[in-house]
């Protein structure tokens, strides 16, 4: 079993492994125990009471965090004609409107964080599944990234403002970033509340028993901090 460094060990000593903290206190500890020289990302990990093998127990949705993620989000849009113009005017960093873009991406170019497509471009975008799929960049209607031309400016703006997708993985977990350690405590708290509200609303009708079994907060390379599930589920999201 690998040994942890002295910085991690010192940070972990500030956290009780047997206690589930109130969300506000857990966020304080995340900030306090972060020891990286860079601005670490704050992440939420949720163990769900769902069976990922069952189609009617899937969780996949998006949430617009009120204070974003604290990073510049590069958006690529697959669109042609008037839709391409709307994407450009809407603030897209790249507009893939030709086969040259498809070839470029097939060659391994993925210098963007979010990919959006209009329905008529999904035939071409679909050819990039092997490249974009493993990176979580493939446009998908369920994730709200396949949209009509008139909706492009709104979706592009949301992506840049802090639109985050969450999706149940094969081990029945959700892993979602909610900001940076440098964020004010209030902003992290409001981002967490927005996420919890979105997860509550995304609960499948077929879910049985405990929907959320365990919640853990952590910063990049930092120790895990357990969160009281009941308190977290009752957080009130701020109206945007």
C-alpha positions, 0 to 999 in steps of 0.5 A, spaced: 500 500 500 503 506 497 505 511 503 502 518 503 506 524 503 507 528 510 502 534 507 497 529 505 498 526 512 497 532 516 491 534 512 488 528 514 489 529 521 484 535 521 478 530 519 475 525 523 474 519 518 468 516 523 464 523 522 459 525 517 459 533 517 454 538 515 455 541 508 457 547 511 463 544 515 465 539 510 466 545 505 470 549 510 475 543 511 476 542 504 478 549 503 483 548 510 486 541 508 487 543 501 495 543 500 497 543 493 500 549 490 495 550 484 488 552 485 485 545 487 478 543 484 473 541 489 469 535 487 463 531 490 463 524 490 456 520 491 455 513 492 448 512 489 443 506 491 441 505 484 443 499 479 447 501 473 445 495 469 438 497 469 436 502 464 430 505 468 435 506 474 440 511 470 441 518 472 444 523 467 442 530 467 446 537 467 446 543 472 448 550 471 452 552 477 451 559 480 458 561 480 461 556 475 467 552 476 472 557 476 476 556 469 475 558 462 471 553 458 472 552 451 466 550 447 466 547 440 459 547 436 458 542 430 453 547 426 452 549 418 449 555 415 445 559 419 446 555 425 454 556 424 453 564 424 448 563 431 454 559 434 459 564 432 455 570 435 453 566 441 460 566 443 463 559 441 470 558 441 470 553 435 465 552 429 466 545 426 462 547 419 466 542 415 469 535 414 476 538 415 474 539 422 472 532 422 478 530 420 482 534 424 478 531 430 479 524 428 486 525 428 486 527 435 485 534 436 481 535 442 483 542 445 476 544 447 472 542 454 464 542 451 462 539 444 455 542 442 451 540 436 445 541 432 441 535 430 443 535 422 450 535 424 450 529 428 451 524 422 458 527 422 459 528 429 457 521 430 463 519 426 467 521 432 465 517 437 471 513 438 475 520 439 470 524 443 466 518 447 472 516 452 473 523 453 466 525 455 465 530 449 460 527 445 454 531 444 448 527 447 441 529 447 440 527 454 446 531 456 442 537 453 448 538 448 444 536 441 440 543 440 436 547 435 440 552 432 435 558 436 438 555 442 445 555 441 447 562 444 443 560 451 447 553 451 453 556 449 452 561 455 450 556 460 457 551 458 461 557 459 458 560 465 458 553 469 454 548 466 456 541 468 453 534 466 453 528 472 452 521 470 451 515 474 458 510 472 458 503 472 460 502 479 453 506 481 457 513 483 457 520 481 463 524 480 462 532 480 466 538 480 463 544 484 468 549 483 475 551 486 478 551 493 479 559 492 472 560 491 468 564 497 465 559 502 458 561 500 459 560 493 461 553 494 455 552 498 451 555 493 454 551 488 453 544 492 446 546 493 444 547 486 448 540 485 444 537 490 437 540 488 439 537 480 440 530 483 434 530 487 430 532 481 433 527 477 431 521 481 429 515 477 422 513 478 424 506 479 429 507 484 428 503 491 431 504 498 436 509 499 437 514 493 443 517 496 447 512 500 454 516 501 457 523 500 464 525 500 467 532 499 475 532 497 479 537 493 485 535 488 489 530 492 486 532 498 483 527 504 476 525 503 471 528 508 464 525 509 458 529 508 451 528 512 447 525 507 440 528 510 443 535 511 446 535 504 439 532 501 435 538 504 440 544 502 436 549 498 438 551 491 439 559 490 434 561 485 438 563 478 
